[in-house]
Amino acid sequence: MRAARLIRMALLLQSAPGLTAAALARELEVSERTVIRDAQALQEAGVPVRSERGRAGGYFLAPGHRTRLTTLHPSEAETLFLSGLPTALRDLGLSDAAGTARLKLAATLLPSVREAAESSVRRFHLDAPAWFSEPPSPPLLPELARAVWADRAVELSYARPGRAGAPPATVTRVVEPYGLVLKAGTWYAVTRTPDGQDPDGGWRTYRVDRVTALAPAPGAAQPFVRDPDFDLARHWETRSAAFARALLRTTVTVRVSARGLSRLPAVLDGAAVPDALASATAPDAAGLVTLDLPAESEEVAFEQLAALGADVEVLAPAPLRARFRERAAELAALYGAVPR
């Protein structure tokens, strides 16, 4: 395990000279003390690693030195050929470029390694979206992706879901698009406001399919300066749960049967389930429990809870209860009539 880490450290210094001990520690998932020991081990092995102090300091390889550790192992080639999601590449307009890159890479591999890579493609295919819910590609996604590549600030208009049944409200903001994330078939843009003065450091996450307009930010002729410490994967991991909860702006009070309670995780947003179950009362004489369901909107709650049929009764808010009463009357009229 340490040998693999030393190889990775040498490759990191070759591709990104000047990494600090703290940056290397984050990349290698070890302590800074371990980084110092590993640098000494590389020096003893003949790899000319040197450290420099000061604001521009960090770890470097000697000028002109190139490691000879870049030959792919068959297992590494297998992993590399599995690293792209076909749907994501298509949505971003990169399918042709990715296919060309794979052909070029395959042409440079040794025959044994090339066979391993081709074998992985024959055995594994990554299909991210869920069954029966293939989402359309957001029309503005390719343009937003180009802004991400170019570090170009944009002005975007976003349809924010309304609260308590109100219609969606459109907001317009100037943001710096730091990255795009594909989560369960839905694209999200991770952005920061240029001044960074908003709460939470100015970081905001938007569903790309709710972006209604996109244009270059007024007066932003030059690329914005990215935060060098920003890590998209780490950012998403730490903030996605909070983002999912922030979407749940409506509370619906319901009475649910035991069967309906068991089915709640299958119909609700994942972030809503723990809070909903925590609010559940003790079963009444009929075995029914009352609980508060966090939901994105009344419209979303209606679609989700309709799947439970008679196993759920909406108590509040009143407009949502009225919608279920209307739906029940429509179904009673439909099924009470003699089939034609």
Secondary structure, 3 states (H helix, E strand, C coil): CHHHHHHHHHHHHHHCCCECHHHHHHHHCCCHHHHHHHHHHHHHCCCCEEEECCCCCEEEECCCCCCCCCCCCHHHHHHHHCCCCHHHHHHCCCHHHHHHHHHHHHHHCCHHHHHHHHHHHHHCCCCCCCCCCCCCCCCCHHHHHHHHHHCCCEEEEEEECCCCCCCCEEEEEEEEEEEEEEECCEEEEEEECCCCCCHHHHEEEEEHHHEEEEEECCCCCCCCCCCCCCCHHHHHHHHHHHHHHHCCCEEEEEEECHHHHHHHHHHCCHHHHHHHHHCCCCCCCCCCEEEEEEECCHHHHHHHHHCCHHHEEEEECHHHHHHHHHHHHHHHHHHHCCCC
